Amino acid sequence: MNKFFQRFVLVASAAIFATVVLGFFAGQFGWLGVRAMDGQDGAYKQITVYDDVLEHIQSDYVTEPNMNKVTTGALHGLLESLDADSSYLSPAEYKIYKDNEANAGNGVGLVVAKRYGYAVIVTILPGSPASKEHLSDGDIIESIDNQSTRDLSIAMIHTLLRGKPGTTVTISVVRQMKPEGDKITLTRGPVAAPVLEEKQIREANALYLKPGELTDATVDALAAIIKAEGKGKNLILDLRDTATGDESAGIRLANLFISQGTLATLGGQKFPTQTFTADATKTITDAPLIVLVNRGTFGAAELMADAIIDAKRGDVLGEHTFGEGSVQKTFELPDGAALFLTVAKYASPAGHKIEDEGVTPTMLVGINDEDEITAANPNKTDEILAKAIELLKARAAAPAAAAAPVKN
C-alpha cells in the first residue's frame, strides 16, 4: 500500500468516524444520507486539520510512523477528551475486554477511576490482596504491567486488573508525599463484598452503620437493622470508602430517610430525563441522622449523601467526595472496535452534577496527608467519627440545659 493511499484511507476513516459519532449520537444520520446539523460546521472543518496533521506526521516525522498506532491514539484521545469514563477500545483491546468479562469477580480489590490523565485509587476493598500493601485513597497507579495508565482507557485499566485467580499483576504506584513510584506485584483472586458493620455508640445514643457497598440487598439489610435496633436512637451512616454498588440502591437508601421531594435526576443530550421522587411508604425513620463521607465515597453513596444535604434531612461530615455519577452505553463498531460513551449524568435535587462536582459535606472534617499514610496505626484518632459523636452529644445536652430550672 503506497503512502498516498494509506493517508487517504486514514482520512476517510476519520471523516466517517466523525460523521458517525457526531451524527449518530445526535440521532440525525442515516447511512448514505447524513443531513447537516446546527453547529456541525466546526467539526467538519477539523477533518481538514486532521488531514494536514496526518500529512506532516507521515512525510516529516523523524522515522516512518506506524499510522495505525497514530490513528488509534487519536481515537483514544478523542473519547477521553469528553470525560474520564468515555473510552475507545481498538479491536484487539475490545477482544481482551470481552474475553476477560468472566473474571469480573476476580481481581486485586482496587476500585479505580481515571483522573489527571492516570488511574487513581478510589478505595481499597477490605480483605483483598491490595489491602495488605498499605495503599491509600488518591494514590496514582502510574502503570500496569509496564503499560502506562496514561495511554489506557478506564475500561482497559479495569480489564488489566482483573484475571484468573492465582495470576499476578504488577502495578507502579506513586504514593502521597512520596515522589518515587513503588512497584507492587499482586496476586489476583476472588474479591469478597465488604461486610456490613454495625455497632452501638452508647455515649451518643447512636446506632452506627457502615455498609461498605450499596446494593439492593445491602439496603434491605440496613432497613431491617434500623427497624429492629434504631428506635429512639440517633443514626450514624458511614459511607466512607463506599465505592461499589448501584446508583439505584443509593437512591433507595436515601428514600429510607426522606419522605418527600426529589432524590436525584438523570439525563443527557438524547437521554430522556428521569426524576427520582421519594415515596413516603418506603421511608422508615425520622431519627436524627449524620452521614460520614470521604474522598473514597463514590457513585451510589454520593447520590445518597447529596440527597440528604439537599433535603436538609441530616448532617454530612467529612471530606469532599470523589465525584462519579454517570451512565455509559456501548457502541460496537464494524471493525470490531467499541466505544464506551457517557450518555447521561446524575444530578442532585438542587441540580449540580455529581460527576462534575462531587459532594461537599455540610461540615468539612478531614485528616492530613501524613495521617493518611500512617492510617494502619491503631492509635490514630478517627476525627470524622469523633466529630459526629461530639455533635450528637452536644445536641442531647442542649435541650437538657434549656429545660433545667433557673436558680435565683
Secondary structure, DSSP 8 states (H G I E B T S, - for coil): --HHHHHHHHHHHHHHHHHIIIIITTT---TT-----TT-HHHHHHHHHHHHHHHHHHHHSSS---HHHHHHHHHHHHHHTT-TT-EEE-HHHHHHHHHTGGGTTEE-SEEEEEETTEEEEEEE-TTSGGGGGT--TT-EEEEETTEEGGGS-HHHHHHHH--STT-EEEEEEE-TT--SEEEEEEE-EE------EEEEEGGGTEEEEE-SSB-HHHHHHHHHHHHHH-TT-EEEEE-TT---B-HHHHHHHHHTT--SSEEEEEE-SSS--EEEE--GGG------EEEEE-TT--THHHHHHHHHHHTT-SEEEES------EEEEEEE-TTS-EEEEEEEEEE-TTS-BHHHH----SEE----HHHHHTTT-TT---HHHHHHHHHHHHHHHHHHHHHS----
